[in-house]
Amino acid sequence: MNPSRVEEQLLHAEISDLGLTALGALVREQCLHNARIDARLSRLEERAALPPQAELETTQTQPTCSSCDGGEPKNTVLSPEEVDVSAHNSPADDRAAPMCDYCFLFSSNCFSCPGCGREWYCSAACQRLRHRYHAPRCRQQYLPQTRFQTRAAH
């Protein structure tokens, strides 16, 4: 059997494996997202079942040196949305997951190219498959030029 044919079959096998892996990762990510949405929905349903007076929370504010409030503490009524804002905005949700430069999958498991750090990959298979395209560009702008390289270019 021709060696190039064997390489081509291996490449197709890696690509098909990668497709299933990417699909599985997307399904897992969607399930986690759905679980977070379900938890938020159940909390909102619990709040909707409460009587109107129980929804409001009273908090004590700190005195300020403003002339309009006289420096006295005052009671402020906050809605439940204002009180629970920090619970819904966790740093993990706000951080965007990087995208694989080969299969375009957004994943928190992506890692950057060890050579230049400009390309991101979700798996070693994606890194290998993109190597031919990325290798000439890797480290291109970050290598210092010596005097000899500068003279040879002119």
N, C-alpha and C positions, 0 to 999 in steps of 0.2 A: 504494500500500500504506500502511496506517495506521502512523504513526511509533511508536505504543506497541507494535504488533505486531512491528516491526523490533527494538525494544529487548528485547522478550520473547524473540525468537529468538536475539539476541546473548547474553542472559543464560543461556539453555539451552545454547548452544554453550560458554560459559565454564564452566558447571557440568560438562558432560560432559568437557571437556578437563581440568578439575581432578580429576575422578574417576579418569581414567587416570593423571594425574601422581601422585596420592596412592597409587594402587595400585602404580605403578612404584617409588615411594619405599619403600613397605612391603616389596616384593620385594627391593630392594637391601639394605635394613636387615636383613632376615631372612638373606640370603646372607652378609653380613658376620658376623652372629652365628653362623651355622653354621660358617664358616671358623674363628672363634675356638674354638668347641667342638671341632672336629676337631683343631686344634693341641694343645689340652689333652689330648684323648683319646690322641693319639699319644705325648705325653710320659708319660702314665700307663701306657700299654702298654709303653713302653721300660723304665720303672721296674719293672714287674711281671716283666719278663724277666730282670732282674738277680738275682744270688744274694742271699740274705738279708743277709750281712755287708756287701756293697757298698752296700746301701740306706742304712745308717746313716752319718751324718757326725759327726765329732768336731770340736768347736770349743773354743777357749780363751776363758775368761771373764776379765774384768778383776777385779783384787783389789778387795775392798770393805773397809770399816772395821767390818764386823759382827764381834761377838765369837765367833760360832759357827763361822766358817770360818777364823779366825786370820789373815785378810788374805792368805792364799796363793791363787794361781790354781788352779783345778781344771778337770778335763776334764768336759764335759757332753755327753751323747749326745742329738742332736736327730733327730727323724724327718724324712723328706723333706718332709712337709706343713708342718712348722714352719719349715724352711729356705726354702722357695719361696713363702711367704705373700706377700711383697712383689711377686713377679713376677706373681701372679694378680690383685692388687688395684691396678691402675693407676688414676690419677686420671681418665682418660678413661672407664673403665667405671663408676666410682662416680657420676660427674656425671649427673644425670637430664636428659634432653633436654626442652625445653619443649614444651607441647602447643598446637597451633593452636586458637584459640578459635572458628574457623568450621568446619573439617572434622575437628577432634579428632585430628589426626595428630601423633604424637610425632616431632620431628625436631630435629637439632642445627642445622639451617639456619633455624629459626624466628627471627623478629625481633620486637621489641616495638613497640607503637604509638609513633610519634615524638611524639605529643601528650602522652600521660599515662604510657606505659610499663606500663600495667596489662593490656593485651590483647596476645596473641601471635599471629602469623600465619606460615604456612609459605610464602606466596607473595603477590604483589601482587594476584592475582585474589581470594584469600580476604579480603584487606584491603578491596578494593572491595566485595565482596559483603556484608561485615559492616558497612560504613560507616553505612548507614541506622540500624541498631540501636545502634551504638556512639557515633555522633557526639553525641547529646544527653548522654551520660554522660562523654564525654571531657573531661578537665580540670575536671570539676565540683567536686571536693573540693580541688583544688590552687590555684584562683584566689583571690588575697586579696580580701577584701571591703573596699570603701571605705565611708566614713561614709554616703554618699548611698545606697548599696545597702542598708545596714543600716536606715536610716530608711524607705526605700521599702518594705521588707518588712513593716514594722509597721503 
